[in-house]
Amino acid sequence: MKLFRYTLSFASATFLSRILGFFRDAVIAYYFGASFVSDAFFVAFRIPNSFRRLLGEGGFNPAFVPLYVKALEEGRGERFLGKVLPLYVAVASFVALAGSLGSDVIVPLIAPGVSGTPSGELAVFMARFLFLYLILVGLSALFMGVLNAHGRFFVPAFSQAVFNGVFALVLILLAESLGNEALIVGVLAGGLFQVLVNFPSLLSAKVKVKLSLSIDGEVRTLLSRIVPSLAGFGVGQVSIIVDTFLASFVGTGAISYLYYAGRLYQLPFGVFSVGVANSLLTVLSGKGSDKRRELTDAFRIVFLFMIPASAGLICLSESIVKVIYGRGSFTEEDVAKTSLVLSVYSFGLVFLSLQKVMSSYFFAKGDTRTPLKATLITLVSEASIASSLLFIAGAGLISIPVGTASSPILGFLYLLLKAESRPHMRPLASSLLKTSISAGVMVLFLETAKDFISDPLPEVLILVPSGAFLYFFLLLLLRDTLFLSLLKGFVEKLVKS
């Protein structure tokens, strides 16, 4: 199954990246906790990071990859890439420069609650430098699209791991001497190495470029698709900005709680759901693909991994947060609030993943407008729910993750109704039933076993693998066809090697 092979390659690299990402975040939490410094950094870093996703894998690549795959199949790949590369670099550089110069205007807009405070002033200072990261990581994101089109998913996904590792190393070496400025140095140094690690794979894939500054019909087609794609993903990034905006009114530490919890619940989403979506985009962009069958398999893979991941994060949220962040300047109160946010976030994992998969289905068809409309529906829903709970009901911090977790339901349903090809319901229903039963039994096991383990570290080290083993063992007993097929392929590959 090409879809799963691509997904597994992307997922394995992303998993390594996320592990190093947690190490990086643990280092940040150790030195800066949930303080005005961490709030300032997460505000400042969120801005260029959102633009990175907008100009890279989120908004640009869904429009770029199908056209580049077609150009490769017709022998025009190097000419097409040669026209796109200089235009891409020019736009990324312009946005980075404009953002750096306008940081004192942008920061108060996205986090008005910290405006005029030490946190707000520090965020403006950091953002001026961190916008330069956009140029570096923008190149890395473009290289990801290029390599994905060549069927290579591991290295471009692993490049984020290089960023995380370098960033963490810089903090360990320089945090004591440079203080908060070490955060800036870490981001820029990590971004540089994140670009460089892609070059061996680009050479190995024999990627060639014939540079050209012409904007012909092919480039205009790309631009016509990019506009709604950028708008759609831009609206998705506005969702993150909305969370930051609302959190700035909750109090010191709220922005940090959302960031730390978000990083944890994004682990399974980033490893599997984004991998499935990126792989589906590449598979469906090629000739002769069975769109309905591939979409069905994508849904089933989401069920297979996201349902137990969501359940496990909810059950073990406090212990996971303690193990990863609970040391140094990160207090017990920080642990409690972060784990609460994580639990609520996790309820939205399945529908968030399904919406991501459905968006790739439309991107592969060259339709970037429908995902834009779905994202707008999601954003309006999220902002309405979160702001109503926060400002009218007075629910506090919990308002924001509730809005985030519940809003993807509407976006996904809209995309499903608009799709010409929909998943085969019989295998889908079978997978949903069997994964739900297996995950339910796993939850009962985890809740019971927690009473016998008092320390968070052994709880995580013992219960996470044992819960996963129980879940997959039950799928084996229930004879889930997708799991059996994947297991058979894995065994055959081991035998051949």
C-alpha positions in Angstrom: 0.0 0.0 0.0 1.8 3.1 -1.3 -0.2 5.4 0.9 0.8 3.7 4.1 4.4 3.3 3.0 4.7 7.0 2.4 2.8 7.7 5.7 5.1 5.4 7.7 8.2 7.1 6.3 6.9 10.5 7.1 5.6 9.4 10.5 8.8 7.8 11.6 10.8 10.9 10.9 8.2 13.2 12.4 8.1 11.0 15.5 11.8 11.5 16.0 11.3 15.2 15.4 8.6 15.4 18.0 10.6 13.6 20.6 13.4 16.1 20.1 10.8 18.8 20.1 9.6 17.7 23.6 13.2 17.7 24.7 13.6 21.3 23.4 10.4 22.3 25.1 11.5 20.6 28.3 14.7 22.7 28.2 12.7 25.9 27.6 10.4 24.9 30.6 13.4 24.2 32.8 15.0 27.5 32.2 12.0 29.8 31.8 8.9 27.9 33.1 5.5 29.5 32.4 6.7 33.1 32.9 6.6 36.4 31.2 9.7 35.4 29.3 8.2 32.1 28.0 4.9 34.0 27.1 6.9 36.6 25.2 8.9 34.0 23.3 5.8 31.9 22.3 4.0 35.0 21.1 7.1 36.2 19.1 7.9 32.7 17.7 4.2 32.0 16.8 4.1 34.8 14.3 7.0 33.7 11.9 6.1 30.0 12.6 2.6 30.6 11.4 3.9 32.4 8.3 6.2 29.4 7.8 3.3 27.0 7.7 1.4 29.4 5.4 4.2 29.8 2.9 5.4 26.2 3.3 3.7 22.9 3.8 0.3 24.3 4.7 -0.6 26.9 2.0 2.0 26.6 -0.7 2.8 22.9 -1.0 -0.9 21.7 -1.5 -1.0 23.9 -4.6 2.6 23.2 -5.7 2.9 19.4 -5.3 0.2 18.4 -7.8 1.6 20.7 -10.5 5.2 19.6 -9.8 4.2 15.9 -9.9 2.6 16.5 -13.3 5.6 18.5 -14.5 7.9 15.6 -13.5 5.7 13.0 -15.3 5.9 15.2 -18.4 9.7 15.8 -18.2 9.3 19.5 -17.3 10.2 19.3 -13.6 13.5 21.2 -13.6 12.0 24.1 -15.7 8.9 24.4 -13.5 11.0 24.3 -10.3 13.4 26.9 -11.8 10.5 29.3 -12.3 9.0 28.7 -8.8 12.2 28.9 -6.6 13.2 32.5 -7.2 9.6 33.7 -6.8 9.2 31.8 -3.6 12.5 33.1 -2.1 11.6 36.7 -3.0 8.1 36.5 -1.3 9.5 34.8 1.8 12.2 37.4 2.1 9.8 40.3 1.7 7.4 38.9 4.3 10.4 38.3 6.7 11.7 41.9 6.3 8.2 43.4 6.6 7.4 41.4 9.7 10.7 42.3 11.3 10.2 46.0 10.7 6.6 45.9 11.8 6.9 43.8 14.9 5.9 46.6 17.2 2.6 46.8 15.4 2.0 43.0 14.9 2.6 41.8 18.5 0.0 44.1 20.1 -2.5 43.0 17.5 -2.2 39.3 18.2 -1.7 39.6 22.0 -3.3 42.8 23.2 -3.6 41.5 26.7 0.2 41.8 27.1 0.6 45.1 25.4 2.6 47.5 27.5 3.8 44.8 29.9 7.4 43.4 30.2 6.1 40.4 28.3 4.8 42.4 25.4 8.0 44.6 25.1 10.2 41.5 25.1 7.9 39.8 22.5 8.4 42.8 20.1 12.2 42.6 20.6 12.3 38.9 19.9 10.0 39.0 16.9 12.3 41.4 15.1 15.0 38.7 15.0 12.7 35.7 14.8 11.1 36.8 11.5 14.5 36.1 9.8 13.8 32.4 10.6 11.0 32.6 8.0 13.5 32.7 5.1 15.4 29.6 6.4 12.4 27.5 7.3 10.6 28.6 4.1 13.3 27.0 2.0 13.1 23.9 4.1 9.4 23.7 3.6 9.8 24.1 -0.2 12.4 21.3 -0.2 9.8 19.2 1.6 7.3 19.7 -1.2 10.0 18.9 -3.8 11.2 15.7 -2.1 7.7 14.5 -1.3 6.9 14.8 -5.1 9.9 12.5 -5.6 8.5 10.0 -3.2 10.9 10.9 -0.4 9.3 11.7 3.0 11.7 10.8 5.7 14.5 13.4 5.4 12.3 16.5 4.9 10.2 15.5 7.9 13.4 14.8 9.9 14.7 18.3 9.1 12.4 19.6 11.9 14.2 17.2 14.3 17.5 18.8 13.3 16.0 22.2 14.2 14.8 21.0 17.6 18.1 19.3 18.4 20.2 22.3 17.5 17.8 24.7 19.3 17.9 22.6 22.5 21.7 22.4 22.4 22.1 26.1 22.0 19.8 26.7 25.1 21.8 24.2 27.2 25.1 25.9 26.3 24.0 29.6 26.3 20.9 30.0 28.4 22.9 30.8 31.6 25.1 33.4 29.9 22.7 35.0 27.4 19.4 34.6 29.2 16.4 35.1 27.0 18.6 36.0 24.0 19.6 32.3 23.8 16.1 31.6 22.6 16.7 33.8 19.5 20.1 32.3 18.8 18.6 28.8 19.1 15.9 29.5 16.6 18.2 31.0 13.9 20.9 28.3 14.3 18.3 25.6 14.2 16.7 27.1 11.1 20.1 27.2 9.3 20.8 23.5 9.9 17.2 22.6 9.1 17.8 23.9 5.5 21.2 22.3 5.1 20.1 18.7 6.0 17.9 18.6 2.9 20.7 19.0 0.4 22.1 15.4 0.4 18.6 14.1 -0.4 18.0 16.7 -3.1 21.3 15.5 -4.7 20.4 11.9 -4.3 17.0 12.4 -5.9 18.7 14.2 -8.8 16.6 17.3 -8.4 17.6 19.7 -11.1 16.7 23.4 -11.5 16.8 25.7 -14.5 16.5 29.1 -12.9 14.1 31.5 -14.7 12.4 34.7 -13.7 9.6 34.3 -16.3 6.0 34.1 -15.1 4.2 32.1 -17.7 0.9 30.3 -17.9 2.1 27.4 -15.7 3.3 29.8 -12.9 0.0 31.8 -13.2 -1.9 28.5 -12.7 0.1 27.9 -9.6 -0.6 31.4 -8.3 -4.3 31.1 -9.0 -4.4 27.9 -6.9 -2.1 29.4 -4.2 -4.3 32.3 -3.4 -7.3 30.3 -2.0 -4.9 27.8 -0.6 -2.9 30.5 1.3 -6.2 32.0 2.4 -7.5 28.7 3.6 -4.4 27.8 5.5 -3.9 31.4 6.6 -7.4 31.3 8.2 -6.2 28.1 9.9 -3.2 29.9 11.3 -5.6 32.7 12.4 -7.0 30.0 14.7 -3.7 29.9 16.5 -3.6 33.7 16.6 -7.2 33.7 18.0 -6.1 31.4 20.8 -3.1 33.6 21.6 -5.4 36.7 21.5 -7.9 35.2 23.9 -5.2 33.7 26.2 -3.6 37.1 26.6 -6.6 38.2 28.6 -6.5 35.2 30.9 -3.3 36.1 32.8 0.4 35.4 32.9 1.2 31.8 32.0 -1.9 31.1 29.9 -0.2 31.5 26.6 2.5 29.1 27.8 0.0 26.5 29.0 -1.7 26.5 25.6 1.7 26.1 23.9 3.0 23.3 26.1 -0.3 21.4 25.9 -0.6 22.1 22.2 2.8 20.6 21.5 1.8 17.3 23.2 -1.6 16.8 21.5 0.1 17.8 18.2 2.4 14.7 18.5 0.0 12.1 17.2 -1.6 14.6 14.8 1.8 15.7 13.4 3.1 12.1 13.2 0.2 10.3 11.6 -2.5 12.7 10.4 -0.2 15.1 8.7 1.7 12.1 7.3 -1.5 10.6 5.9 -2.6 13.9 4.4 0.7 14.6 2.8 0.9 11.1 1.4 -2.6 11.2 0.1 -1.9 14.5 -1.7 1.1 12.9 -3.5 -0.8 9.6 -4.3 -3.9 11.3 -5.6 -1.9 13.7 -7.7 -0.5 10.9 -9.8 -2.2 9.3 -12.7 -4.5 6.3 -12.3 -5.2 6.5 -8.6 -8.4 5.0 -7.1 -9.5 8.1 -5.2 -12.4 6.4 -3.3 -10.2 3.5 -2.1 -7.3 5.7 -1.2 -9.6 8.0 0.8 -11.2 5.1 2.6 -7.7 3.8 3.6 -6.7 7.3 4.8 -9.8 7.5 7.0 -9.1 4.0 8.4 -5.5 4.9 9.2 -6.7 8.0 11.1 -9.1 5.8 13.1 -6.4 3.2 13.7 -4.1 5.7 15.3 -6.0 8.8 16.4 -8.8 7.1 18.5 -6.3 5.4 20.9 -4.0 8.4 20.9 -6.9 10.7 21.9 -8.0 8.3 24.6 -4.5 7.7 25.9 -3.7 11.5 26.2 -6.9 12.1 28.1 -6.2 9.3 30.6 -2.5 10.0 31.2 -2.4 13.8 30.6 -1.1 14.8 34.1 1.6 12.2 34.2 2.8 13.0 30.7 3.0 16.7 31.5 4.9 16.0 34.7 7.4 13.7 33.0 8.2 16.1 30.2 7.9 19.5 31.8 7.6 19.1 35.6 11.0 20.3 36.8 13.0 23.4 37.3 10.9 26.6 37.0 7.8 24.6 35.9 5.6 24.4 39.1 2.8 21.9 40.2 0.2 24.6 39.3 1.7 24.8 35.8 1.5 21.0 35.5 -2.2 21.0 36.6 -3.2 23.7 34.2 -1.3 22.3 31.2 -2.7 18.8 31.7 -6.2 20.2 31.9 -5.7 22.0 28.6 -4.2 18.9 27.1 -7.1 16.7 28.1 -9.6 19.0 26.4 -7.5 19.5 23.3 -7.3 15.7 22.8 -11.0 15.3 22.3 -10.7 17.1 18.9 -7.9 14.9 17.5 -10.0 12.6 15.3 -12.1 15.3 13.6 -9.1 17.6 13.2 -7.3 14.7 11.5 -10.2 13.8 9.2 -10.6 17.5 8.2 -6.9 17.5 7.3 -7.3 14.4 5.2 -10.3 15.7 3.3 -8.5 19.0 2.6 -5.7 17.0 0.8 -8.4 15.2 -1.3 -9.6 18.5 -2.6 -6.0 19.9 -3.0 -5.1 16.9 -5.2 -7.9 17.8 -7.5 -6.7 21.4 -7.8 -9.6 22.7 -5.7 -8.2 25.0 -3.1 -11.4 27.0 -2.6 -13.5 24.3 -0.8 -10.9 23.7 2.0 -10.8 27.5 2.4 -14.6 27.6 3.0 -14.3 24.7 5.5 -11.5 26.4 7.4 -13.6 29.6 7.6 -16.4 27.6 9.1 -14.0 26.0 11.6 -12.5 29.4 12.6 -15.8 31.1 13.1 -17.1 28.2 15.2 -13.9 28.1 17.3 -13.9 31.9 17.9 -17.6 32.0 18.8 -17.4 29.1 21.2 -14.2 30.1 22.9 -15.0 33.9 23.3 -18.6 33.1 24.5 -17.2 30.8 27.2 -14.4 33.2 28.2 -16.2 36.6 28.1 -19.8 35.7 28.7 -19.7 32.5 30.8 -16.5 33.4 32.6 -15.1 29.9 32.1 -11.4 31.1 32.0 -8.6 29.2 30.5 -10.6 26.1 29.6 -12.7 28.2 27.2 -10.0 28.2 24.5 -9.3 24.4 24.2 -13.0 23.7 24.2 -13.4 25.9 21.2 -10.4 24.4 19.5 -11.5 20.8 20.1 -15.1 21.2 19.0 -14.8 23.4 15.9 -13.2 20.8 13.4 -16.4 18.8 13.4 -18.3 21.4 11.3 -15.3 21.8 8.9 -15.0 18.1 8.3 -18.7 17.6 7.7 -18.7 20.4 5.2 -15.8 18.9 3.2 -17.4 15.4 3.3 -20.7 16.8 1.9 -18.9 18.6 -0.9 -16.7 15.6 -1.9 -17.5 13.8 -5.2 -15.9 10.6 -3.9 -16.6 9.5 -0.4 -15.1 6.6 1.6 -16.6 3.1 1.3 -18.9 3.0 4.3 -18.8 -0.7 5.1 -15.0 -1.1 5.7 -15.0 2.3 7.4 -17.8 1.4 9.8 -16.0 -1.9 10.6 -12.8 -0.1 11.4 -14.5 2.5 13.5 -16.3 -0.1 15.6 -13.3 -2.3 16.2 -10.9 0.6 17.0 -13.5 2.1 19.4 -14.0 -1.2 21.2 -10.3 -1.8 21.5 -9.6 1.8 22.7 -12.5 1.5 25.2 -11.0 -1.6 26.8 -7.6 0.1 26.8 -9.0 3.1 28.7 -10.5 0.7 31.3 -7.1 -0.9 31.7 -5.3 2.4 32.0 -7.7 3.9 34.6 -7.5 0.7 36.7 -3.7 0.4 36.4 -3.1 4.1 37.4 -4.3 3.3 41.0 -1.4 0.9 41.5 1.4 3.3 40.3 2.1 6.5 42.2 5.1 7.9 40.4 4.5 9.6 37.0 7.7 8.4 35.3 7.0 4.6 35.7 3.4 5.3 35.0 4.2 6.7 31.6 7.0 4.2 30.8 4.8 1.2 31.8 1.3 2.2 30.8 1.9 3.8 27.4 3.6 0.7 25.8 1.3 -1.8 27.7 -1.8 0.2 26.7 -0.6 0.3 23.1 0.1 -3.5 23.1 -3.3 -4.2 24.6 -5.0 -2.0 21.9 -3.3 -3.7 19.0 -3.7 -7.2 20.5 -7.4 -6.6 20.7 -7.5 -5.4 17.1 -5.7 -8.7 16.2 -8.4 -10.7 18.0 -11.2 -8.7 16.3 -9.4 -9.3 13.0 -9.4 -5.7 11.8 -8.5 -6.1 8.1 -6.4 -2.9 7.8 -4.3 -3.8 10.9 -3.9 -7.4 9.6 -2.8 -6.1 6.2 -0.3 -3.7 7.7 1.0 -6.3 10.1 1.5 -8.8 7.3 3.4 -6.3 5.2 5.6 -5.4 8.1 6.4 -9.1 8.9 7.2 -9.8 5.2 9.5 -6.8 5.1 11.3 -8.0 8.2 11.7 -11.5 6.7 13.1 -10.1 3.4 15.6 -7.9 5.2 
